[in-house]
Amino acid sequence: MRIQAFHSRLGMIYHDNDDYPFARTIKPASRRSGESGLGLCMMCRSLDKEDDEANDPRLQQAQLEVTDGDGGAQHRIDDQQTR
């Protein structure tokens, strides 16, 4: 889940996703608010993208067409069931 951006006082990157376990280990006393001109943590960037995709109504309603193993009939499977 996205949170307000922060960085540690000795950090070289900033974090903005509370689902990244390492970001949760940074104690509040060591946190500095904002990006401070630093780059976004790669894990937070990946988690943010997953959050964006999970919350995109166009993707939530997307359906996949899957062909069974012998090339026969196609089945429609709701995207939410494949996650």
N, CA, C and O atoms as CSV, one atom per row, in Angstrom:
chain,resi,resn,atom,element,x,y,z
A,1,MET,N,N,0.853,-1.166,0.000
A,1,MET,CA,C,0.000,0.000,0.000
A,1,MET,C,C,0.905,1.238,0.000
A,1,MET,O,O,1.881,1.328,0.745
A,2,ARG,N,N,0.544,2.169,-0.852
A,2,ARG,CA,C,1.323,3.400,-0.915
A,2,ARG,C,C,1.141,4.233,0.340
A,2,ARG,O,O,0.053,4.319,0.909
A,3,ILE,N,N,2.228,4.833,0.744
A,3,ILE,CA,C,2.241,5.718,1.900
A,3,ILE,C,C,2.985,6.989,1.506
A,3,ILE,O,O,3.532,7.082,0.407
A,4,GLN,N,N,3.003,7.958,2.402
A,4,GLN,CA,C,3.747,9.180,2.136
A,4,GLN,C,C,5.229,8.836,1.982
A,4,GLN,O,O,5.784,8.064,2.765
A,5,ALA,N,N,5.857,9.417,0.967
A,5,ALA,CA,C,7.265,9.136,0.694
A,5,ALA,C,C,8.141,9.519,1.883
A,5,ALA,O,O,7.901,10.521,2.555
A,6,PHE,N,N,9.164,8.694,2.126
A,6,PHE,CA,C,10.132,8.980,3.178
A,6,PHE,C,C,11.469,8.354,2.816
A,6,PHE,O,O,11.541,7.472,1.960
A,7,HIS,N,N,12.507,8.807,3.461
A,7,HIS,CA,C,13.835,8.237,3.319
A,7,HIS,C,C,14.476,8.198,4.696
A,7,HIS,O,O,14.069,8.929,5.600
A,8,SER,N,N,15.473,7.349,4.852
A,8,SER,CA,C,16.173,7.342,6.130
A,8,SER,C,C,17.223,8.445,6.089
A,8,SER,O,O,17.622,8.891,5.013
A,9,ARG,N,N,17.658,8.870,7.236
A,9,ARG,CA,C,18.594,9.991,7.260
A,9,ARG,C,C,19.920,9.639,6.600
A,9,ARG,O,O,20.651,10.534,6.178
A,10,LEU,N,N,20.241,8.361,6.502
A,10,LEU,CA,C,21.474,7.934,5.836
A,10,LEU,C,C,21.215,7.291,4.477
A,10,LEU,O,O,22.150,6.860,3.804
A,11,GLY,N,N,19.960,7.228,4.078
A,11,GLY,CA,C,19.586,6.522,2.866
A,11,GLY,C,C,19.977,7.225,1.579
A,11,GLY,O,O,20.203,8.435,1.544
A,12,MET,N,N,20.047,6.426,0.523
A,12,MET,CA,C,20.349,6.955,-0.799
A,12,MET,C,C,19.144,6.844,-1.733
A,12,MET,O,O,19.206,7.259,-2.890
A,13,ILE,N,N,18.046,6.282,-1.220
A,13,ILE,CA,C,16.796,6.134,-1.967
A,13,ILE,C,C,15.647,6.477,-1.036
A,13,ILE,O,O,15.821,6.563,0.180
A,14,TYR,N,N,14.467,6.672,-1.618
A,14,TYR,CA,C,13.291,6.881,-0.790
A,14,TYR,C,C,12.309,5.741,-0.990
A,14,TYR,O,O,12.388,5.003,-1.972
A,15,HIS,N,N,11.389,5.605,-0.056
A,15,HIS,CA,C,10.387,4.543,-0.073
A,15,HIS,C,C,9.001,5.173,-0.039
A,15,HIS,O,O,8.816,6.262,0.504
A,16,ASP,N,N,8.025,4.474,-0.627
A,16,ASP,CA,C,6.646,4.961,-0.570
A,16,ASP,C,C,5.621,3.831,-0.552
A,16,ASP,O,O,4.449,4.036,-0.866
A,17,ASN,N,N,6.078,2.630,-0.179
A,17,ASN,CA,C,5.165,1.492,-0.150
A,17,ASN,C,C,5.403,0.681,1.117
A,17,ASN,O,O,6.500,0.175,1.349
A,18,ASP,N,N,4.363,0.566,1.929
A,18,ASP,CA,C,4.460,-0.114,3.220
A,18,ASP,C,C,4.454,-1.641,3.091
A,18,ASP,O,O,4.628,-2.346,4.085
A,19,ASP,N,N,4.257,-2.152,1.881
A,19,ASP,CA,C,4.298,-3.599,1.682
A,19,ASP,C,C,5.729,-4.119,1.560
A,19,ASP,O,O,5.951,-5.330,1.585
A,20,TYR,N,N,6.686,-3.227,1.430
A,20,TYR,CA,C,8.087,-3.628,1.338
A,20,TYR,C,C,8.627,-3.807,2.757
A,20,TYR,O,O,8.755,-2.826,3.490
A,21,PRO,N,N,8.945,-5.038,3.157
A,21,PRO,CA,C,9.352,-5.302,4.540
A,21,PRO,C,C,10.531,-4.454,5.016
A,21,PRO,O,O,10.540,-4.009,6.164
A,22,PHE,N,N,11.526,-4.222,4.157
A,22,PHE,CA,C,12.669,-3.432,4.589
A,22,PHE,C,C,12.250,-2.015,4.966
A,22,PHE,O,O,12.745,-1.465,5.950
A,23,ALA,N,N,11.348,-1.422,4.198
A,23,ALA,CA,C,10.897,-0.060,4.496
A,23,ALA,C,C,10.229,0.005,5.871
A,23,ALA,O,O,10.338,1.009,6.574
A,24,ARG,N,N,9.544,-1.066,6.243
A,24,ARG,CA,C,8.877,-1.100,7.553
A,24,ARG,C,C,9.875,-1.195,8.710
A,24,ARG,O,O,9.538,-0.864,9.847
A,25,THR,N,N,11.105,-1.645,8.426
A,25,THR,CA,C,12.093,-1.774,9.496
A,25,THR,C,C,12.754,-0.436,9.844
A,25,THR,O,O,13.433,-0.331,10.865
A,26,ILE,N,N,12.564,0.570,9.014
A,26,ILE,CA,C,13.155,1.878,9.300
A,26,ILE,C,C,12.316,2.551,10.377
A,26,ILE,O,O,11.146,2.870,10.166
A,27,LYS,N,N,12.921,2.756,11.510
A,27,LYS,CA,C,12.211,3.309,12.671
A,27,LYS,C,C,11.764,4.744,12.407
A,27,LYS,O,O,12.461,5.498,11.728
A,28,PRO,N,N,10.603,5.123,12.942
A,28,PRO,CA,C,10.097,6.492,12.739
A,28,PRO,C,C,11.123,7.576,13.079
A,28,PRO,O,O,11.170,8.608,12.409
A,29,ALA,N,N,11.937,7.357,14.100
A,29,ALA,CA,C,12.940,8.357,14.480
A,29,ALA,C,C,14.014,8.536,13.406
A,29,ALA,O,O,14.658,9.583,13.337
A,30,SER,N,N,14.206,7.517,12.570
A,30,SER,CA,C,15.214,7.586,11.508
A,30,SER,C,C,14.634,8.045,10.174
A,30,SER,O,O,15.375,8.257,9.214
A,31,ARG,N,N,13.320,8.199,10.111
A,31,ARG,CA,C,12.669,8.584,8.853
A,31,ARG,C,C,12.677,10.091,8.651
A,31,ARG,O,O,12.521,10.872,9.589
A,32,ARG,N,N,12.864,10.467,7.408
A,32,ARG,CA,C,12.752,11.863,7.003
A,32,ARG,C,C,11.678,11.918,5.928
A,32,ARG,O,O,11.680,11.117,4.993
A,33,SER,N,N,10.773,12.860,6.065
A,33,SER,CA,C,9.645,12.974,5.143
A,33,SER,C,C,10.094,13.424,3.760
A,33,SER,O,O,11.005,14.239,3.621
A,34,GLY,N,N,9.435,12.874,2.739
A,34,GLY,CA,C,9.655,13.314,1.365
A,34,GLY,C,C,10.712,12.526,0.611
A,34,GLY,O,O,11.330,11.598,1.133
A,35,GLU,N,N,10.893,12.935,-0.639
A,35,GLU,CA,C,11.817,12.253,-1.536
A,35,GLU,C,C,13.235,12.812,-1.430
A,35,GLU,O,O,14.206,12.087,-1.646
A,36,SER,N,N,13.355,14.080,-1.104
A,36,SER,CA,C,14.644,14.754,-0.928
A,36,SER,C,C,15.572,14.603,-2.130
A,36,SER,O,O,16.791,14.541,-1.975
A,37,GLY,N,N,14.993,14.544,-3.328
A,37,GLY,CA,C,15.801,14.448,-4.538
A,37,GLY,C,C,16.410,13.082,-4.777
A,37,GLY,O,O,17.238,12.926,-5.675
A,38,LEU,N,N,16.024,12.102,-4.001
A,38,LEU,CA,C,16.561,10.742,-4.134
A,38,LEU,C,C,15.716,9.938,-5.109
A,38,LEU,O,O,14.592,10.331,-5.423
A,39,GLY,N,N,16.237,8.829,-5.588
A,39,GLY,CA,C,15.494,7.938,-6.463
A,39,GLY,C,C,14.592,7.011,-5.662
A,39,GLY,O,O,14.861,6.718,-4.498
A,40,LEU,N,N,13.524,6.555,-6.295
A,40,LEU,CA,C,12.587,5.629,-5.660
A,40,LEU,C,C,13.193,4.233,-5.593
A,40,LEU,O,O,13.788,3.758,-6.560
A,41,CYS,N,N,13.039,3.589,-4.462
A,41,CYS,CA,C,13.470,2.204,-4.255
A,41,CYS,C,C,12.855,1.309,-5.346
A,41,CYS,O,O,11.674,1.443,-5.668
A,42,MET,N,N,13.657,0.402,-5.906
A,42,MET,CA,C,13.154,-0.464,-6.982
A,42,MET,C,C,12.021,-1.365,-6.515
A,42,MET,O,O,11.084,-1.616,-7.273
A,43,MET,N,N,12.089,-1.860,-5.275
A,43,MET,CA,C,11.009,-2.713,-4.767
A,43,MET,C,C,9.727,-1.919,-4.597
A,43,MET,O,O,8.646,-2.399,-4.938
A,44,CYS,N,N,9.842,-0.698,-4.067
A,44,CYS,CA,C,8.655,0.143,-3.910
A,44,CYS,C,C,8.050,0.454,-5.277
A,44,CYS,O,O,6.829,0.456,-5.431
A,45,ARG,N,N,8.900,0.717,-6.264
A,45,ARG,CA,C,8.414,0.996,-7.621
A,45,ARG,C,C,7.627,-0.197,-8.158
A,45,ARG,O,O,6.562,-0.028,-8.751
A,46,SER,N,N,8.152,-1.401,-7.949
A,46,SER,CA,C,7.472,-2.612,-8.406
A,46,SER,C,C,6.143,-2.815,-7.678
A,46,SER,O,O,5.134,-3.146,-8.300
A,47,LEU,N,N,6.148,-2.617,-6.366
A,47,LEU,CA,C,4.917,-2.763,-5.575
A,47,LEU,C,C,3.894,-1.697,-5.962
A,47,LEU,O,O,2.697,-1.980,-6.006
A,48,ASP,N,N,4.351,-0.472,-6.242
A,48,ASP,CA,C,3.444,0.591,-6.684
A,48,ASP,C,C,2.771,0.208,-7.997
A,48,ASP,O,O,1.574,0.432,-8.180
A,49,LYS,N,N,3.547,-0.371,-8.907
A,49,LYS,CA,C,2.991,-0.794,-10.202
A,49,LYS,C,C,1.928,-1.872,-9.996
A,49,LYS,O,O,0.869,-1.840,-10.623
A,50,GLU,N,N,2.223,-2.829,-9.111
A,50,GLU,CA,C,1.235,-3.875,-8.811
A,50,GLU,C,C,-0.035,-3.261,-8.223
A,50,GLU,O,O,-1.143,-3.661,-8.580
A,51,ASP,N,N,0.128,-2.287,-7.319
A,51,ASP,CA,C,-1.038,-1.609,-6.731
A,51,ASP,C,C,-1.847,-0.897,-7.805
A,51,ASP,O,O,-3.075,-0.975,-7.820
A,52,ASP,N,N,-1.154,-0.201,-8.705
A,52,ASP,CA,C,-1.840,0.519,-9.780
A,52,ASP,C,C,-2.630,-0.441,-10.657
A,52,ASP,O,O,-3.778,-0.170,-11.011
A,53,GLU,N,N,-2.011,-1.567,-11.006
A,53,GLU,CA,C,-2.688,-2.550,-11.856
A,53,GLU,C,C,-3.877,-3.180,-11.138
A,53,GLU,O,O,-4.914,-3.423,-11.753
A,54,ALA,N,N,-3.736,-3.443,-9.860
A,54,ALA,CA,C,-4.819,-4.057,-9.087
A,54,ALA,C,C,-6.000,-3.105,-8.923
A,54,ALA,O,O,-7.139,-3.545,-8.771
A,55,ASN,N,N,-5.729,-1.811,-8.953
A,55,ASN,CA,C,-6.787,-0.818,-8.769
A,55,ASN,C,C,-7.309,-0.232,-10.069
A,55,ASN,O,O,-8.181,0.636,-10.042
A,56,ASP,N,N,-6.796,-0.684,-11.206
A,56,ASP,CA,C,-7.233,-0.172,-12.505
A,56,ASP,C,C,-8.504,-0.913,-12.916
A,56,ASP,O,O,-8.455,-2.114,-13.182
A,57,PRO,N,N,-9.646,-0.212,-12.972
A,57,PRO,CA,C,-10.900,-0.893,-13.305
A,57,PRO,C,C,-10.884,-1.535,-14.691
A,57,PRO,O,O,-11.581,-2.523,-14.922
A,58,ARG,N,N,-10.097,-0.984,-15.612
A,58,ARG,CA,C,-10.023,-1.603,-16.951
A,58,ARG,C,C,-9.363,-2.965,-16.871
A,58,ARG,O,O,-9.761,-3.892,-17.577
A,59,LEU,N,N,-8.342,-3.097,-16.005
A,59,LEU,CA,C,-7.658,-4.378,-15.872
A,59,LEU,C,C,-8.459,-5.356,-15.034
A,59,LEU,O,O,-8.385,-6.564,-15.256
A,60,GLN,N,N,-9.229,-4.850,-14.067
A,60,GLN,CA,C,-10.034,-5.726,-13.226
A,60,GLN,C,C,-11.090,-6.448,-14.052
A,60,GLN,O,O,-11.461,-7.580,-13.741
A,61,GLN,N,N,-11.572,-5.797,-15.101
A,61,GLN,CA,C,-12.625,-6.389,-15.905
A,61,GLN,C,C,-12.076,-7.138,-17.116
A,61,GLN,O,O,-12.828,-7.760,-17.867
A,62,ALA,N,N,-10.761,-7.073,-17.296
A,62,ALA,CA,C,-10.157,-7.763,-18.438
A,62,ALA,C,C,-10.353,-9.268,-18.296
A,62,ALA,O,O,-10.322,-9.815,-17.194
A,63,GLN,N,N,-10.549,-9.907,-19.411
A,63,GLN,CA,C,-10.690,-11.362,-19.388
A,63,GLN,C,C,-9.646,-11.963,-20.313
A,63,GLN,O,O,-9.282,-11.379,-21.334
A,64,LEU,N,N,-9.181,-13.127,-19.938
A,64,LEU,CA,C,-8.203,-13.841,-20.735
A,64,LEU,C,C,-8.893,-14.983,-21.472
A,64,LEU,O,O,-9.789,-15.635,-20.935
A,65,GLU,N,N,-8.470,-15.212,-22.692
A,65,GLU,CA,C,-8.966,-16.383,-23.404
A,65,GLU,C,C,-7.895,-17.444,-23.318
A,65,GLU,O,O,-6.734,-17.214,-23.657
A,66,VAL,N,N,-8.299,-18.591,-22.868
A,66,VAL,CA,C,-7.352,-19.675,-22.663
A,66,VAL,C,C,-7.789,-20.859,-23.508
A,66,VAL,O,O,-8.959,-21.242,-23.501
A,67,THR,N,N,-6.858,-21.426,-24.221
A,67,THR,CA,C,-7.145,-22.616,-25.024
A,67,THR,C,C,-6.734,-23.837,-24.231
A,67,THR,O,O,-5.669,-23.850,-23.614
A,68,ASP,N,N,-7.574,-24.867,-24.242
A,68,ASP,CA,C,-7.198,-26.063,-23.491
A,68,ASP,C,C,-6.042,-26.776,-24.189
A,68,ASP,O,O,-5.721,-26.471,-25.338
A,69,GLY,N,N,-5.424,-27.715,-23.497
A,69,GLY,CA,C,-4.195,-28.352,-23.949
A,69,GLY,C,C,-4.255,-28.996,-25.326
A,69,GLY,O,O,-3.231,-29.040,-26.008
A,70,ASP,N,N,-5.405,-29.496,-25.768
A,70,ASP,CA,C,-5.454,-30.180,-27.063
A,70,ASP,C,C,-5.887,-29.244,-28.188
A,70,ASP,O,O,-6.220,-29.703,-29.281
A,71,GLY,N,N,-5.884,-27.930,-27.928
A,71,GLY,CA,C,-6.225,-26.973,-28.985
A,71,GLY,C,C,-7.712,-26.894,-29.256
A,71,GLY,O,O,-8.128,-26.317,-30.261
A,72,GLY,N,N,-8.514,-27.459,-28.383
A,72,GLY,CA,C,-9.959,-27.477,-28.581
A,72,GLY,C,C,-10.628,-26.192,-28.163
A,72,GLY,O,O,-10.154,-25.100,-28.477
A,73,ALA,N,N,-11.715,-26.322,-27.463
A,73,ALA,CA,C,-12.559,-25.183,-27.094
A,73,ALA,C,C,-11.803,-24.164,-26.253
A,73,ALA,O,O,-10.900,-24.498,-25.486
A,74,GLN,N,N,-12.201,-22.923,-26.423
A,74,GLN,CA,C,-11.616,-21.856,-25.631
A,74,GLN,C,C,-12.527,-21.557,-24.455
A,74,GLN,O,O,-13.749,-21.654,-24.561
A,75,HIS,N,N,-11.931,-21.197,-23.348
A,75,HIS,CA,C,-12.666,-20.865,-22.145
A,75,HIS,C,C,-12.300,-19.454,-21.746
A,75,HIS,O,O,-11.139,-19.059,-21.854
A,76,ARG,N,N,-13.262,-18.697,-21.292
A,76,ARG,CA,C,-12.996,-17.348,-20.808
A,76,ARG,C,C,-12.811,-17.428,-19.297
A,76,ARG,O,O,-13.653,-17.971,-18.582
A,77,ILE,N,N,-11.705,-16.884,-18.830
A,77,ILE,CA,C,-11.407,-16.906,-17.401
A,77,ILE,C,C,-11.222,-15.471,-16.944
A,77,ILE,O,O,-10.432,-14.721,-17.517
A,78,ASP,N,N,-11.954,-15.098,-15.914
A,78,ASP,CA,C,-11.844,-13.753,-15.366
A,78,ASP,C,C,-10.436,-13.551,-14.826
A,78,ASP,O,O,-9.885,-14.439,-14.175
A,79,ASP,N,N,-9.853,-12.386,-15.095
A,79,ASP,CA,C,-8.470,-12.093,-14.716
A,79,ASP,C,C,-8.267,-12.237,-13.216
A,79,ASP,O,O,-7.196,-12.679,-12.800
A,80,GLN,N,N,-9.225,-11.893,-12.400
A,80,GLN,CA,C,-9.061,-11.978,-10.960
A,80,GLN,C,C,-8.835,-13.409,-10.494
A,80,GLN,O,O,-8.190,-13.616,-9.466
A,81,GLN,N,N,-9.344,-14.398,-11.212
A,81,GLN,CA,C,-9.175,-15.783,-10.818
A,81,GLN,C,C,-7.781,-16.291,-11.097
A,81,GLN,O,O,-7.368,-17.294,-10.515
A,82,THR,N,N,-7.033,-15.621,-11.980
A,82,THR,CA,C,-5.703,-16.092,-12.353
A,82,THR,C,C,-4.631,-15.564,-11.431
A,82,THR,O,O,-3.480,-15.984,-11.552
A,83,ARG,N,N,-4.946,-14.665,-10.517
A,83,ARG,CA,C,-3.935,-14.081,-9.616
A,83,ARG,C,C,-3.801,-14.884,-8.360
A,83,ARG,O,O,-3.000,-14.542,-7.490
